[in-house]
Amino acid sequence: MRNATKQQQERWLIVYHIIVAILAVASSILAILLMINVKVGRAGQIAFQGLLIFFAIDYVIRFIFTKNRKWFLINNAFDLLGILPMHPAFSLFRLARIFRMVRTHHIFWKLGISGKWTRDLHRFTYDTGFIYLFTISVVIICLSALFFSMVEHQTLSESLWWAITTATTVGYGDDSPRTAWGKLIAAVLMIGGVGFIGLLTSTITDFFTDRTGQEDAQQQQKKQNEALTKQIKQLTREVSQLSKKVDKMNK
């Protein structure tokens, strides 16, 4: 009875993930169309807003019923970004639900294509702390953009552009704070955002540097093993020859 119930739950979970994956792709396509100024009509706008509401409700429900909310916030950082109504580009983060479906149901393993690259991806995302630094950096940028838009009376899209150029130290100068509160927000973003983005960049650099070093070490070890194997074969042949000579002398 328990096995039947468990199997039924797994089937419903698969159906749920497939539906969410389809909706994530649909919302991403709509977001891309909106970003390139393609007219999607009122129906498209309503569908886009409806998908935003769906993913927001889905996120809240999962957050309420999860057992470990701290881990949920970290593990579902992209889902949170996907429901931010600041810019259509944030909808692209919903595509992370597809990768979560693949990981949950071990699809790569079932297809026999799981291997070193999946382990490297997991190590890069979680073991290096990339996901945590990325989440904090994005949260700082988004909150700064939100407060900046309120005090400077600008749109969220313009404020988000300002926050990104400021945090990445690009600073095109096409937009700058004019009020005292705006300058204060900019100062906080410069200190906090730049610091975390610097850590994020160094984490990526360290990962690939360490990986290159490990590959070099593995190549060196492989060469040493090959040389040792040749020496062992040579010694084996010499021992065999000596053994034959000894046998001849005994005869």
C-alpha positions as CSV (number, residue, x, y, z in Angstrom):
1,M,0.0,0.0,0.0
2,R,2.8,2.4,0.9
3,N,4.7,1.5,-2.2
4,A,1.6,2.2,-4.4
5,T,1.1,5.6,-2.7
6,K,4.7,6.5,-3.1
7,Q,4.7,5.5,-6.8
8,Q,1.5,7.6,-7.3
9,Q,3.2,10.6,-5.6
10,E,6.3,10.2,-7.8
11,R,4.0,10.2,-10.9
12,W,2.3,13.3,-9.8
13,L,5.6,14.9,-9.1
14,I,6.8,14.1,-12.6
15,V,3.6,15.6,-14.1
16,Y,4.0,18.7,-11.9
17,H,7.7,19.2,-13.0
18,I,6.8,18.7,-16.7
19,I,4.0,21.4,-16.5
20,V,6.3,23.8,-14.7
21,A,9.1,23.2,-17.2
22,I,6.7,23.9,-20.1
23,L,5.4,27.1,-18.4
24,A,9.0,28.2,-17.7
25,V,9.9,27.9,-21.4
26,A,6.7,29.7,-22.4
27,S,7.4,32.6,-20.0
28,S,11.0,32.8,-21.2
29,I,9.9,33.0,-24.9
30,L,7.4,35.8,-24.0
31,A,10.2,37.6,-22.0
32,I,12.5,37.5,-25.0
33,L,9.8,38.8,-27.3
34,L,9.1,41.7,-24.9
35,M,12.8,42.5,-24.6
36,I,13.2,42.7,-28.4
37,N,10.1,44.9,-28.7
38,V,8.0,42.3,-30.5
39,K,4.3,43.1,-30.2
40,V,2.6,40.3,-28.3
41,G,-0.8,42.0,-27.9
42,R,-2.9,42.2,-24.8
43,A,-3.3,38.5,-24.7
44,G,0.5,38.1,-24.5
45,Q,0.8,40.7,-21.8
46,I,-1.9,39.0,-19.7
47,A,-0.3,35.6,-20.2
48,F,3.1,37.0,-19.1
49,Q,1.6,38.5,-16.0
50,G,-0.4,35.3,-15.3
51,L,2.8,33.2,-15.5
52,L,4.4,35.6,-13.1
53,I,1.6,35.2,-10.6
54,F,1.7,31.4,-11.1
55,F,5.4,31.1,-10.3
56,A,5.1,33.5,-7.4
57,I,2.3,31.4,-5.8
58,D,4.2,28.2,-6.5
59,Y,7.3,29.7,-4.8
60,V,5.3,30.8,-1.7
61,I,3.6,27.5,-1.3
62,R,6.8,25.5,-1.5
63,F,8.4,27.9,0.9
64,I,5.6,27.4,3.4
65,F,5.6,23.6,3.3
66,T,9.4,23.1,3.1
67,K,11.1,21.6,6.2
68,N,14.3,23.6,5.9
69,R,13.6,27.2,4.8
70,K,17.2,28.3,5.1
71,W,18.3,25.7,2.6
72,F,15.2,26.4,0.5
73,L,16.1,30.1,0.1
74,I,19.6,29.1,-1.0
75,N,18.7,26.2,-3.2
76,N,15.9,28.1,-4.9
77,A,17.6,31.4,-5.4
78,F,17.0,31.4,-9.2
79,D,13.3,30.8,-8.5
80,L,13.2,33.9,-6.4
81,L,14.9,35.9,-9.1
82,G,12.4,34.5,-11.6
83,I,9.5,36.2,-9.9
84,L,11.0,39.6,-9.5
85,P,8.7,42.0,-11.5
86,M,11.6,44.4,-12.2
87,H,12.4,43.4,-15.8
88,P,11.3,40.7,-18.3
89,A,14.9,39.4,-18.3
90,F,14.4,38.0,-14.8
91,S,11.8,35.5,-16.2
92,L,14.7,33.7,-17.8
93,F,15.8,32.5,-14.4
94,R,12.7,30.3,-14.4
95,L,14.5,28.0,-16.8
96,A,16.4,26.8,-13.7
97,R,13.3,24.7,-12.9
98,I,14.1,22.5,-15.9
99,F,17.6,21.8,-14.5
100,R,16.1,21.1,-11.1
101,M,13.7,18.6,-12.7
102,V,16.6,16.9,-14.4
103,R,18.5,16.7,-11.2
104,T,15.5,15.6,-9.1
105,H,14.6,12.7,-11.4
106,H,18.3,11.8,-12.2
107,I,17.6,12.1,-15.9
108,F,21.2,12.3,-16.8
109,W,22.0,9.2,-14.8
110,K,19.1,7.3,-16.4
111,L,20.2,8.4,-19.9
112,G,23.8,7.3,-19.0
113,I,25.3,10.7,-19.7
114,S,26.1,11.6,-16.1
115,G,29.8,11.9,-15.4
116,K,32.7,14.2,-14.7
117,W,31.1,17.3,-16.1
118,T,28.0,16.9,-13.8
119,R,30.2,16.5,-10.8
120,D,32.2,19.5,-11.8
121,L,29.0,21.6,-12.3
122,H,27.8,20.6,-8.8
123,R,31.2,21.4,-7.3
124,F,31.4,24.8,-9.1
125,T,27.9,25.7,-8.0
126,Y,27.8,24.6,-4.4
127,D,31.2,23.6,-3.1
128,T,32.9,26.8,-4.1
129,G,30.0,28.9,-2.7
130,F,29.2,30.4,-6.1
131,I,25.5,30.1,-5.6
132,Y,25.6,31.9,-2.3
133,L,27.7,34.8,-3.5
134,F,25.7,35.1,-6.7
135,T,22.4,35.2,-4.7
136,I,23.7,37.9,-2.3
137,S,25.1,40.0,-5.2
138,V,21.8,39.9,-7.1
139,V,19.8,40.7,-4.0
140,I,22.0,43.7,-3.3
141,I,21.7,44.9,-6.8
142,C,17.9,44.4,-7.0
143,L,17.2,46.1,-3.6
144,S,19.5,49.0,-4.6
145,A,17.7,49.4,-7.9
146,L,14.3,49.3,-6.1
147,F,15.2,51.9,-3.5
148,F,16.9,54.0,-6.2
149,S,13.8,54.0,-8.4
150,M,11.7,55.2,-5.4
151,V,13.9,58.1,-4.3
152,E,15.0,59.1,-7.8
153,H,11.6,58.6,-9.4
154,Q,12.8,56.4,-12.2
155,T,11.5,53.2,-13.7
156,L,12.7,49.9,-12.4
157,S,14.4,49.0,-15.7
158,E,16.4,52.2,-15.7
159,S,17.3,51.8,-12.0
160,L,18.3,48.2,-12.5
161,W,20.6,49.3,-15.4
162,W,22.1,52.0,-13.1
163,A,22.7,49.4,-10.3
164,I,24.4,46.9,-12.6
165,T,26.7,49.5,-14.1
166,T,27.5,50.8,-10.6
167,A,28.1,47.4,-9.0
168,T,30.3,46.2,-11.8
169,T,32.4,49.4,-11.7
170,V,31.6,50.1,-15.4
171,G,30.0,53.4,-14.6
172,Y,28.9,54.7,-18.0
173,G,27.8,57.9,-16.4
174,D,24.5,58.0,-18.3
175,D,22.6,58.0,-15.0
176,S,23.6,59.2,-11.6
177,P,21.9,59.9,-8.2
178,R,20.7,63.5,-7.7
179,T,19.2,63.3,-4.3
180,A,20.9,62.7,-0.9
181,W,19.1,59.4,-0.4
182,G,20.1,58.3,-3.9
183,K,23.7,59.1,-3.2
184,L,23.5,57.1,0.0
185,I,22.1,54.1,-1.8
186,A,24.8,54.5,-4.4
187,A,27.5,54.5,-1.6
188,V,26.1,51.3,-0.1
189,L,25.9,49.6,-3.5
190,M,29.5,50.6,-4.2
191,I,30.8,49.2,-1.0
192,G,28.6,46.1,-0.7
193,G,27.9,45.2,-4.3
194,V,31.4,45.7,-5.6
195,G,32.8,43.6,-2.7
196,F,30.5,40.7,-3.4
197,I,31.0,40.8,-7.1
198,G,34.7,40.9,-6.6
199,L,34.4,37.7,-4.5
200,L,32.2,36.2,-7.2
201,T,34.8,36.9,-9.8
202,S,37.6,35.6,-7.8
203,T,35.6,32.4,-7.0
204,I,35.1,31.7,-10.7
205,T,38.8,32.4,-11.4
206,D,40.0,30.2,-8.5
207,F,37.8,27.4,-9.7
208,F,39.1,27.3,-13.2
209,T,42.7,27.9,-12.0
210,D,42.4,25.0,-9.5
211,R,40.9,22.8,-12.2
212,T,43.7,23.6,-14.6
213,G,46.2,22.8,-11.9
214,Q,44.5,19.5,-11.1
215,E,44.5,18.6,-14.8
216,D,48.2,19.4,-15.0
217,A,48.8,17.3,-11.9
218,Q,46.8,14.4,-13.3
219,Q,48.8,14.6,-16.6
220,Q,52.1,14.6,-14.6
221,Q,50.9,11.7,-12.5
222,K,49.8,9.8,-15.7
223,K,53.3,10.3,-17.2
224,Q,55.0,9.1,-14.0
225,N,52.8,6.0,-13.9
226,E,53.6,5.3,-17.6
227,A,57.3,5.7,-16.9
228,L,57.0,3.4,-13.8
229,T,55.1,0.8,-15.8
230,K,57.9,0.8,-18.5
231,Q,60.5,0.3,-15.8
232,I,58.6,-2.5,-14.2
233,K,58.2,-4.2,-17.6
234,Q,62.0,-3.8,-18.2
235,L,62.8,-5.2,-14.8
236,T,60.4,-8.1,-15.5
237,R,62.2,-8.9,-18.8
238,E,65.6,-8.7,-17.1
239,V,64.5,-11.0,-14.3
240,S,63.1,-13.4,-16.8
241,Q,66.4,-13.4,-18.7
242,L,68.4,-14.0,-15.5
243,S,66.1,-16.8,-14.5
244,K,66.7,-18.5,-17.9
245,K,70.5,-18.2,-17.5
246,V,70.3,-19.6,-14.0
247,D,68.3,-22.6,-15.3
248,K,70.9,-23.2,-18.0
249,M,73.7,-23.1,-15.5
250,N,72.0,-25.6,-13.2
251,K,71.6,-28.0,-16.1
